[in-house]
Structure formats: C-alpha cells, structure tokens
C-alpha cells in the first residue's frame, strides 16, 4: 500500500516538519536537483536550452507509479527517472546525463536536512524566548538549590532557568554551524571522479540550490557530515531531557515546587483520580533516548566500503525523518511546557526552610571562622547542630545554633540572623543575568 507520509511516528508528527519527509516532498527535491543539473548543462552548452525548457514544462512524477516501477526494477532512482520520462518524453534523454544515483540522493537529502534544520532553528528560537521570559518572571523566586538530590543552598528559580537559557543559546550557535556542514551537494558521477560530467556543472548546480559543492566526495558525500548533524540533534534532545527530568523531580508530591499545566478535563490515572502526572516531561525523556540511538546509528554509517556501499541507506530512511520529526515535536512540546509551567513559590520557601534552615550551615560556619574559631572546631559545632535537626519533625537548626553556647559566645543575635538571610546567596546573580542579556 502506498503511504503519503514517509514517517513511522504519526502520533508525534506535526505537519510543519512531517510535510518535509513525505514521499512527495522527497521526489520533489530529486526533481529539483535533476532540473538544476539540466540548467547547468545547458548553460555550459552540453545540452540544448530548448530541451531544458521542455523538461521544465513537462516534468512531473506520481509517487504511486514510482513504487509500481520500483517493484519491478528494484531501484528507486531508476524508477523515479522512468516515471519522470513518462511525462517528459523525448527530451527526457537529457536528464541525469553523466550522473550517478547518489548525486541525486545526497544532494536532495541535503536540501531536506537544511529545510528541516530551518524549522528546528525557528523552534529553538521560540524556546529561547519562552525561557528568557520565565527567567525574568522568576528572577527573585527563591528556592533551594540541590546537589546529589539533597538540599544545598538557596538559589532562585529564575537562575535555574537562566542556565537552561544559556544552554539553548549554545545549541542555537551549534545549529548554525551544522547548517554550513550539511548544506553540501555533489554532482560528480560514479566514484566521484567527474569522468563523465564537468565539475563546473556541480558548481553551478549547487550554487542554484543554495548549497556548497563537497570538497572531495566519493560516490557519496562522506557520512561524517550526517553523523555531525544527527549528533547535534541528539545533544539538543539531551538538553531538553535535562530540563524535563528537572521538572519531573520538582513535580514529585513531596517536593511540588513546579508542575506541568493540568488542563480542564485531563485525567492522570485510570485507577487513581487524584493523580497529576508529569507525562509530557516523561514523554520528552523517552524521545531523547530514541534520538541518541539514531546518533549512534549515524556514526556507524561513516565507515562505508571503499568509495561507497548502501549500508547507510536503510538506516537513513528511518533515522533522519524520525529524528527530525521527534526533535521538532520535542521543541514544540517543551516550549509550551515552559510557557505554561505552574510554579509554587510558597512550596519552595517551605522546602528551603525545612529543619529550621539547616541549608544555611555554611554561612554559620564562615561566620564562626571570621571570629577566629578554627575551621575544624567551627565545622564540628555547625555539623552537630545540623545533624540534630536533620530529618526530625521538630528539628530546628536555627534554634539549636542560637542556643549553643559556643556560638553565642562568638556571634550576636543580629549576626546569627544575618546567617539565615537567603539574599546573601543571591547578591551576585545579577552578573549571570547581565551576561545573558536578561
């Protein structure tokens, strides 16, 4: 059965990207390459200009017919050319002169990958703007920072988002470079020697298609470029996964500092009506695993036999559509998730002050050291009070510190109070915001 879409994941396919990976779009790019080569051939006097005009006027294709022909000839490019010639007629003999199949396939694939990257980059920009806005909104929303999953010292939620923003800005730069890497074509014939086609035709064709000629192709464009592209998507997906995992952790019932937006009528569990699960973040986590898997496959495609084999072809038919479609979906999903994220400052304050502000232990330690207490002695005093308060329903680190004679001897009530002011931890965060232009 003929399928209009060349994708495996209809559930996660959004039209903006999915349309770039249909069979019809693929054949459209093939025809675009063939006609661009004919234009170059005519410009250099190798074929009649009137033949090119006739080709342009008549050239067309029928995806269903191509599949019918391919079932017989077992070669997709030959099937495509046969079908195009059914429309063009006699002038069709000038199509594909001196070329090999990979000239069409690889150059057209570059067009698809560039178009896909343009879509991805536009949604990276949308996510950047969503993160920038939320980082501004929560610049002063104080929360606890965590290391090893354990309460550490105060930060702000805006500061956390600023880190995400910085990461996405780096991805934007990487994707710009990737576009240069992948926007490469070849019209060099069998084994890439230009034996039956003028190298100037390659230059003119690529120029007209908005590509650069590959510096030294074999019969295919070397797959390190494609592996680089896929690794760029995998790294982007991994960053999105990092954001998603953070949201999942912060949404846990015993934390509940942020939460995915839960729409009216949405249900979290078939068995437990109370559930509000971080399903979107979990979905993003799973998708990142897929894209990283495709990156591994793309790297394994680099080692082809001699000047070319086709072991990469079957991989790329699956990997590139799926990876581009999934990356696009992830960006759209993440942007909406960030824009509509529910943030609970009261819960953040409650969590930060568990056990009587035990997270301010370093401030007390440094204050005692500043009063000529040795670091070892100061650490012992503070740790003793902290561990007495830790994980006790009525644990109160601040009370224990305020009543410890070794502390009271050195620190005044005002100095002790200053140790528990979270603003001390936030005083230099403006530098981060300034670097990011927030």
N, C-alpha and C positions, 0 to 999 in steps of 0.2 A: 504493500500500500504506500502511495506517495504521501509524504507529510510536508506541509508548507514550512514547518519550522525545523531547523537543524539543531535542536536542543534536547537535552534529556530531562531538564528540571522545570517543567511547565509551572509548577507551584511557585517557583521563585523567579520566574521570568517576567520582567517588566518590559513593556513594549519598546521603550526608548532604546534599550540595549538588545532585546530579543530580535528586533527587526534587522539588526546588523548581522545576525547569524542565521538568517533563513537561507534556504537553498536558492531562492530567487535573488537575494542580495549577493550571495557568493557568485552566482553566474553573471550577475550584472557587473561585478568587479572584473571577472575574467574577460568579459566582452570589452570593458573599458580598457583593459591592458592591450588586448589584441588590436583594437582600433587605434590606440595611441601608437603602437608599433607601426601600423599601416601608415599613419600620418607621417611618422619619421621616415619610413621607407620612401614615401612619395616626395617628401621634402629634399631628400638626398638623391632623388632620381632613379630609385631602384624599381618602383612600380608606378603605373600611370595615375595621375591625380584624379582622373575621371572614375577610375576603378574604386578609389577610396571614397569618392562621393557616393557611388552606388552602394558600397558596403555600408556606409553610414545611413543611407536612406532605407536600406532593406534589412539590415542585421537585426536579428531578434532570436529568442530561444523559448522553448517550452520545457519547464522542469520535468514534467511527466514524460515527455517524449525523450528527453536526455536519459532518463532512467531506463526507458524501454531499450534504447540503443546500447546503453552500458551493460544491460543484462546479456546482450549478445557479444559485444566486443571486449568486455571486461576491462575497460579503460575509460575513466571518467572524462579526461580531456579530449580523447578521440570522439567520444560520444557527444560531448559539447560541440566540438568543431563540426561534426557531421550534421547536427541539428541546425547550427547557425548557417551552414551552407545550403540547407534545405530552404532557407529564407532568401539567401543572397543570390544563389545561382552561380553563373559562370565567374563573376568577379571574386567569388569565394576562394579561387585558387591563389589569390594573393595574401590570404590570411595565414598567419603562422609560418611565413617563409623563413627558413634558417633557424627557427626556434626549437626549443625542447619544452616538454610539458612543464618542467619546473620553472621556466621563465615566466609562464603564466601563473602557476600556482603560488610561487613565492612572492612575486611582485603583487599579485592580487591579495594575498594574505597580509602583506604589509599595509595595504590600503584598509583592510578590515581592522587590523590591530591599531592603526592610527586613529580611525574613526571611533573605535571602542575606547581608546585612551582619552580622546577628547571628551567623551561622555563621562568617563570616570573622573577626569580632572575637574569637570564642572561641578560634580557632586562632592569632590574633595573640598572645593571652594565653599560649597553650601555648608558642609560640616564645620569647616574652619569658622565661618561666620556664626554658626549656632554655638560653638564652643566659646568664641570670643564674647558673645552676648552673655552667656551664662556665667562666664568667669567674671565679667563686670558686675553682674547682678549679685554674685555671692562673694565678692571681694572681701567682705568683712563678716561672713558667716563662719563663726568659729566652730571647729570640730577637733576631734583628736586625730593626730597622725599615728599610724601604726607601723611597726616593723615586726617581722615574724608573725604577723596577725595579732600582736599584743600591743596594748596601748603604750604609746611612746611619749610624744609631747604635742602641744597644740599647733594646729595649722588652721587654714581656712579652706572651705570647700572651693572657693574661687581659685586658691593657689593650686589645689589638686587639678582643677580644670585647666589652669594655665599650663600645667605640664602636658596635658593631653593636647592642648592647642599647639605648643611648641613641637610636639611630635608630628602633628598633621602638617605643620609648615615644612618640616623636613621632608615629609612624603611629597608635598607639592613640588619641592625642588627636585627630588629624585625622579618623579614622573616626567618633569620637563626634560631631564636628561635622557630618560628612557625613550621619549618620543623621537629624539635625534638618533638613538641607537637602532630603533626598529623601522624608521622611515627610510628603508633602503630597498631598492629593486635590482633586478638583474635581467638582462636580455643578452645572454652570452652564448647560447646554444649548448649542444651536448658537451659535457665535461668542462664547460666554461671557457673554452679557448677562442671563441669568436671565429671559428674556422669557416662558418657559413653565414655569418652576419657581421656587418660593420659595427665596430664598437661605438661609432657615433650615433647609431640608432638607439643604443642603450641610453646614451647621454640625453638625447632628445626626448625619448620616451619617459625617462624618469623625471626630467625637468617638467614635462607637461602633466605628469601625475602628482607632482609635489613631493617627489622622492629624490634621494641621492643614489647614484649607482654604487653597488657594492665594490669595494676596493679590489677584492680578489675572491670572487665566487668560484666554486667548483661547478658541478651541475646543479647545486643548490646553494642558497645563502647559508653560510655556516650557522649552526644552531646555538652557538653561544649567545647570539643576539636574542633569540627567542627564549633561552633559559634566563637571560637577564630580565627580560620582560616579565616572565612568569614569577621570578623571584621578587620583582618589585611588587607584583600583586600580592604575593604571599606575605611579604613584610608589612604591607598595608593592612592586610587581613589580620595579621598577628597583633598589630596595634589596636585595631578595632576589638579584637578578642580581649586585649588587656583592659580596655575600657569596660567591656561587657562583664568581665569577671569581677571588676571592682564594684559595678552596680549590683551584681548578684550577691556579693559579700555584704554590701551595705544595706541590702534589702532583707537580709535574714531577720527573722522575727525578733531575735534577741539583740539586734543592732538597730534596724529600721530607721536609718538616717536618710536614706533616699528610697524611692520606689518607682518602678515603672508606672506610667499612667494606666489606670484601670478604667476602661470605658463603660458607659451605661449598658447593661445587658451582657457584659462579658462574664464568663464563668471560669473559675480556676481549677475546679476538680469535679469529676463526675460523682465522687463519693462524699467530698467534704465541702459544704457550701461556703465555709469561711475562707477558703484558700484564695490568695492573690499571689500568683507565682511569677517569677521573672522570666517568663517564657521567651520574650524577644531577645534578651541577653543570652539565654541558653542557646537559642537558635543561632545567634551570631557566633558563639563559641564553636558550635559544631561545624558551621560553614568554613571557619578559618582552618579547621583540620583538613577539610577537603582541598582547599586551595594550596595549602602547604604540600599536600600529597601530589597535586599536579605539578608543583615546582620541582619536586624530586624527579618526576617523570620527564619534565622538560630538560633537566640536567642530564639525564640518561640518554636523551636524544642527541646530545652533542657528538657522541662517538659513533659516527656513521662509517660504513666501509668505504675506503678509497675515496673517489670523487662523489659517491652518492649511493645510498640504498634507500628503501622506502620504509624502514622500520619506524621512522619518526611519524609517518603519515597517519597511521591508525591512532596513534597517541594524540596527535594534534587535532584530529577531527572531533575528539571528545573534550580534550583538555582546554583548548582555547575558548570555544563557546561557553563551556561550563564555568571556567574561571572568570571570564569577563562578565558573564551574567550574574554569577554569585557576588563578585566584587561590587558590581553596580547595586544589587539588591542590598548588600550589607551597608553600603554608604547611605542609601535612601533610608533604610531602617534605623541606622544609628543617628542620623540627623534628626529624624522625627522623635526618636527616643530622648535625645539630649534636649530638644526644644520643649518637650512636654514632661520632663522628669519632675517628679514630686520630691521636694526637698523639705526635711523636717528639722529646722534649727533647734527646737526645744529638745528633741531626742539627742541631737548632737551635744548640746550642753549637758544633758543628763549623763550621757555616757562619758563625757570628758571628766566629770566631777565624781565618778564612782570612787568609793572608798576614801572620800574626803580629799580629793585632789591629789592622789598619790602620784599622778603624772608630773607633778611639779617638783619631783625629788631632786633633779639636777640643780634647780635654782637654789634649793636649800643647801645642797652640797657646796655649791660655789660661794654662797653667802658665808658659810662657816669657814671655808678656806680663806675667804677675804678677811676673816677676823683672826688669822694666824693659827687656825686649827690645822693640823696636818691632814693631808688628803686621806690617808689611811683611817685616821680616827673619825674624820667627818663622814667618810663613806660608811663606816661601821654604825655610826649613830643614825644616819638617814635610812640605811637599809633596814636596820632593826625596826624603826617606826613604820616603814613602808610594808614590811612583811607582816607586822602585827595587824595592819589594816587590810591587807590583801585578802580578797575573797571572803571577807566577813560581812554578814548582813548589816552590822552596825559599825563596820570598820571606818575609822575617821583619821586619816593620816595627818591632816592639819591640826586636829585636836591633840594628837599624840606629840607632834612636833612642838606645839605651843606649850605643852606641859612638861616636856623633857628638860630637866634642869641643866643639862649640858648645852642645850640650845638656848634656853632663856638667859643663861649666863652670858652668851655672846651676842644674841640678836634681840632687838627691841620688838614690841608688838607690831610697830609700823614696818620694820624690816622683814618680819615674818610675813605680814600681809602682802608686802610687795613681791615676795617669792611666789605667791599664788595668783598674780595678775597675768592672765593669758596674753595681754597686749605686749608684754615683753618679747614674746615669741614671734610676734607679727611685725615688729617695728621695721624690719629690713625687707619685707616682702614687696614694697614699692619698687625695688630695683628689678625684680622679676617682671612686674607689670610694665615697667618702662621699657625693658628690653623687648617685650612682645608688642609694644605699642597699644596697650590696653588702657 
